[in-house]
């Protein structure tokens, strides 16, 4: 059992050496893209939420 765990970690380390890591500039660019996307998505969901809430209040006020 311990041999299989040891082998797992050895193979994992070997795979980490094969990874092509992004440069600092690439990492900053990708992070910026993700943050902008998150802000746009949050704003869009906020607008949809407000519209649905207004529609719900309207439907409740009809009675």
C-alpha positions as CSV (number, residue, x, y, z in Angstrom):
1,X,0.0,0.0,0.0
2,X,2.8,2.5,0.9
3,X,4.6,1.6,-2.3
4,X,1.6,2.7,-4.4
5,X,1.3,5.9,-2.5
6,X,5.0,6.6,-3.0
7,X,4.7,5.8,-6.7
8,X,1.7,8.1,-7.0
9,X,3.7,11.1,-5.5
10,X,6.7,10.3,-7.7
11,X,4.6,10.2,-10.8
12,X,2.8,13.4,-9.8
13,X,6.1,15.2,-9.3
14,X,7.3,13.9,-12.7
15,X,4.2,15.3,-14.3
16,X,4.7,18.7,-12.7
17,X,8.0,18.9,-14.3
18,X,6.3,18.5,-17.7
19,X,3.9,21.3,-17.2
20,X,4.4,24.5,-19.2
21,X,3.7,27.2,-16.7
22,X,2.5,30.6,-18.0
23,X,4.8,33.6,-17.8
24,X,4.0,36.4,-15.3
25,X,2.6,38.5,-18.1
26,X,0.4,35.7,-19.4
27,X,-0.9,35.0,-15.8
28,X,-1.8,38.6,-15.2
29,X,-3.5,38.8,-18.6
30,X,-5.6,35.7,-18.0
31,X,-6.4,36.8,-14.5
32,X,-7.6,40.2,-15.8
33,X,-9.8,38.5,-18.4
34,X,-11.4,36.3,-15.8
35,X,-12.0,39.2,-13.4
36,X,-13.6,41.3,-16.2
37,X,-15.8,38.3,-17.2
38,X,-16.9,37.8,-13.5
39,X,-17.8,41.5,-13.2
40,X,-19.8,41.5,-16.4
41,X,-21.6,38.2,-15.4
42,X,-22.3,39.5,-11.9
43,X,-23.8,42.8,-13.4
44,X,-25.9,40.8,-15.9
45,X,-27.2,38.5,-13.2
46,X,-27.9,41.5,-10.9
47,X,-30.0,43.2,-13.7
48,X,-31.9,40.0,-14.3
49,X,-32.5,39.6,-10.6
50,X,-33.8,43.2,-10.3
51,X,-36.1,42.7,-13.3
52,X,-37.5,39.4,-11.9
53,X,-38.0,41.1,-8.5
54,X,-39.8,44.0,-10.1
55,X,-42.0,41.6,-12.1
56,X,-42.8,39.6,-8.9
57,X,-43.8,42.7,-7.0
58,X,-46.0,43.8,-9.9
59,X,-47.7,40.4,-10.0
60,X,-48.3,40.6,-6.3
61,X,-49.8,44.2,-6.5
62,X,-52.4,43.2,-9.2
63,X,-54.7,41.6,-6.5
